[in-house]
């Protein structure tokens, strides 16, 4: 189980107490909300159902298992997914809603435990114009890679840095903010490389040729090993946010945000009486 389950449970109790005071329509609206407006994908790998892995952002983009992706008890936080070479999760990229596609910024964060120093894709998406729009990877060169491209294939940034290590847990976090014009790659919470945006254009705005976890769309760079707590955001996370997610997990990070939202909601309810 996740290390932050008690914290999340306590916040849920506060939420339920507040919900008792809400009109039914407000409760329905709350239950339908995603966990965070900028969180696009979140796989904690705690729930496998049949041929899918349940996606936890609230957006419903469950991953369809292709090949052999199994649940492991040896996760960094609770359970993890074990990917056999050539296996992946299909996210049905063409049917991801346009509003959920990161264009003004992007962050991809995950714990990985690779079985060899080789080219391995953590996540991959390809636009309908055939642009390879993102490459978060462990590389056979002994480095990690973080890349975004704009419509038409112009490279926004391409960072290759850090020391790719096999057979031990490593925390990968690539961030990019178009507003700041900067991309940063963090490995184990440390900035190992950064680059100013080469062009000012947004990230390509669709995943029309597919989106996968653990394998490129053209069946190259297969991930082999364990992966835990994969989260994809449509903004550039700060160094502090990256480290909070690394140390405490996504749920604890979201719980802190939720606590602020609950306080606001509770104040609004009291004021309305």
Secondary structure, DSSP 4 states (H G I P E B T S, - for coil): --TTHHHHHHHHHHHHHHHHTS-HHHHHHHHTS-S-TTEEEEE-S--EETTEE---SSS--PEEEES-EEEES--SSS-EEEEPTT-EEE--GGGS-GGGS--SEEEEEEEEEESSSS-EEEEEEE-TT--EEEEEEE-TTSSEEEEEE-TTS-EEEEEEES---SSS-EEEEEEEETTTTEEEEEETTEEEEEEE-SS-PPPPS--TT-EEESS-TTS-S---EEEEEEEEESSPPPHHHHHHHHHH-HHHHHHHHHHHHHHHHHHHHHHT-
